[in-house]
Amino acid sequence: MDFSKVELELLQKAKMYKKKIVLPESTDKRVLNAVSYITNNDICDIILIGKKEDIVKKIKEYSVDLDINKIKIVDNLADNKRQEYINTLYELRKNKNVDYETAKRLLEDETYYAAMMVYKHDADGMVSGAIHSTADTLRPALQIVKTKENIKSVSSFFLMNTKKKQYGQDGTFIFADCGLIPNPTSEQLKDIAISSANSFKLLLNKEPKVAFLSYSTYGSAKGEEIDKIKNAIKLLEEENVDFDFDGELQLDAALEKDVAALKAPSSKIAGQANILIFPNLDAGNIGYKLVQRFSDAVALGPITQGLKYPVNDLSRGCKTQDIIGVIAITCIQAFNN
């Protein structure tokens, strides 16, 4: 596979940590090919949820180079921990109108079972979403794994790697939020910025430069959406964070030094932003897909940030290489929990 420099660095880092990652979509061809690469290159330990005979059948059908003796297969309908998991889910959710029978039924779903494995530390992280929606992937995580104590808003990002090395961090960016919060408040925008900066430092070990994107730069236009960003900036200033940020900025002012010199000459990050905070989910989702398709960029994610333990989503349009990259990121998140 033709991995970028960033992807190779992530894989190398993940290999050092040897985490256990659970994948509930065990019969998808792209997932099985990703597991083949991960296993054959000894990146991490893989757990697949499902019936062994079904998985073996698909491995043969797709001609996947995968030795099932090198992975763990857990049948969520017959696993010896199933009863323990049912009891735990019931206790976790009984105040949310989940009775014992409902808990039992929910754990017939592979995604719920995988999330419970992460919660119980039988797996270090989970990756799903190749055939499930974001809602179906993250609902079990939000109900079972839940958020970190100091985080109010779980959000998501894409790690974007482009061939335009003059932009971002040698062509690499974090785009957020592109997958979870439809219309973030000022408080949520602040949380997204903080989580994204922490993710950037974790994955790339570089200094974050955060731009809050808008159709306006420094008040060149007016509107409620611009006021929301200005309020987010004020809230972030009160946090005394250890990274540079600015907004509101138009995209060209955030990326192009010549444009930044004209539109935002006093900005610390204009013209050199490596984290782009989008004003809403429409802009974020459309933006990452435009960059991915038009510039042949690698888009890893959506990666979830703010959960106690890593559970990451995939785009249903993902490729095998994308799944490999997200598994690597999940290992790194798990090591640094």
Secondary structure as the mmCIF struct_conf table of DSSP 4:
data_model
#
loop_
_struct_conf.conf_type_id
_struct_conf.id
_struct_conf.beg_label_comp_id
_struct_conf.beg_label_asym_id
_struct_conf.beg_label_seq_id
_struct_conf.end_label_comp_id
_struct_conf.end_label_asym_id
_struct_conf.end_label_seq_id
HELX_RH_AL_P HELX_RH_AL_P1 LYS A 5 TYR A 17
STRN STRN1 LYS A 20 LEU A 23
BEND BEND1 PRO A 24 PRO A 24
TURN_TY1_P TURN_TY1_P1 SER A 26 THR A 27
HELX_RH_AL_P HELX_RH_AL_P2 LYS A 29 ASN A 40
TURN_TY1_P TURN_TY1_P2 ASN A 41 ASP A 42
BEND BEND2 CYS A 44 CYS A 44
STRN STRN2 ASP A 45 ILE A 49
BEND BEND3 GLY A 50 GLY A 50
HELX_RH_AL_P HELX_RH_AL_P3 LYS A 52 GLU A 61
TURN_TY1_P TURN_TY1_P3 TYR A 62 SER A 63
HELX_RH_3T_P HELX_RH_3T_P1 ILE A 68 LYS A 70
BEND BEND4 ILE A 71 ILE A 71
STRN STRN3 LYS A 72 VAL A 74
TURN_TY1_P TURN_TY1_P4 ASN A 76 ALA A 78
TURN_TY1_P TURN_TY1_P5 ASN A 80 LYS A 81
HELX_RH_AL_P HELX_RH_AL_P4 ARG A 82 ARG A 93
HELX_RH_3T_P HELX_RH_3T_P2 LYS A 94 LYS A 96
TURN_TY1_P TURN_TY1_P6 ASN A 97 ASN A 97
HELX_RH_AL_P HELX_RH_AL_P5 TYR A 100 LEU A 106
TURN_TY1_P TURN_TY1_P7 LEU A 107 GLU A 108
BEND BEND5 ASP A 109 ASP A 109
HELX_RH_AL_P HELX_RH_AL_P6 GLU A 110 TYR A 119
TURN_TY1_P TURN_TY1_P8 LYS A 120 HIS A 121
BEND BEND6 ASP A 122 ASP A 124
STRN STRN4 GLY A 125 SER A 128
BEND BEND7 ALA A 130 HIS A 132
HELX_RH_AL_P HELX_RH_AL_P7 THR A 134 PRO A 140
HELX_RH_PI_P HELX_RH_PI_P1 ALA A 141 VAL A 145
STRN STRN5 THR A 147 THR A 147
TURN_TY1_P TURN_TY1_P9 GLU A 149 ASN A 150
BEND BEND8 LYS A 152 LYS A 152
STRN STRN6 SER A 155 ASN A 161
BEND BEND9 LYS A 163 LYS A 163
TURN_TY1_P TURN_TY1_P10 LYS A 165 GLN A 166
BEND BEND10 TYR A 167 TYR A 167
TURN_TY1_P TURN_TY1_P11 GLY A 168 GLY A 168
STRN STRN7 GLN A 169 GLN A 169
TURN_TY1_P TURN_TY1_P12 ASP A 170 GLY A 171
STRN STRN8 THR A 172 ALA A 176
BEND BEND11 ASP A 177 LEU A 180
BEND BEND12 PRO A 182 ASN A 183
HELX_RH_AL_P HELX_RH_AL_P8 SER A 186 LEU A 204
BEND BEND13 LYS A 206 LYS A 206
STRN STRN9 LYS A 209 LEU A 213
BEND BEND14 TYR A 215 TYR A 215
BEND BEND15 THR A 217 THR A 217
TURN_TY1_P TURN_TY1_P13 TYR A 218 GLY A 219
BEND BEND16 SER A 220 ALA A 221
HELX_RH_AL_P HELX_RH_AL_P9 GLU A 224 GLU A 239
TURN_TY1_P TURN_TY1_P14 ASN A 240 ASN A 240
BEND BEND17 ASP A 242 PHE A 243
STRN STRN10 ASP A 244 LEU A 249
HELX_RH_AL_P HELX_RH_AL_P10 LEU A 251 LEU A 255
HELX_RH_AL_P HELX_RH_AL_P11 LYS A 257 LYS A 263
TURN_TY1_P TURN_TY1_P15 PRO A 265 SER A 266
BEND BEND18 LYS A 268 ILE A 269
TURN_TY1_P TURN_TY1_P16 ALA A 270 GLY A 271
STRN STRN11 ILE A 275 ILE A 277
BEND BEND19 PRO A 279 ASN A 280
HELX_RH_AL_P HELX_RH_AL_P12 LEU A 281 PHE A 294
TURN_TY1_P TURN_TY1_P17 SER A 295 ASP A 296
STRN STRN12 VAL A 298 GLN A 305
BEND BEND20 GLY A 306 GLY A 306
STRN STRN13 LEU A 307 LEU A 307
BEND BEND21 LYS A 308 TYR A 309
STRN STRN14 VAL A 311 ASP A 313
TURN_TY1_P TURN_TY1_P18 ARG A 316 GLY A 317
HELX_RH_AL_P HELX_RH_AL_P13 THR A 320 PHE A 335
TURN_TY1_P TURN_TY1_P19 ASN A 336 ASN A 336
#
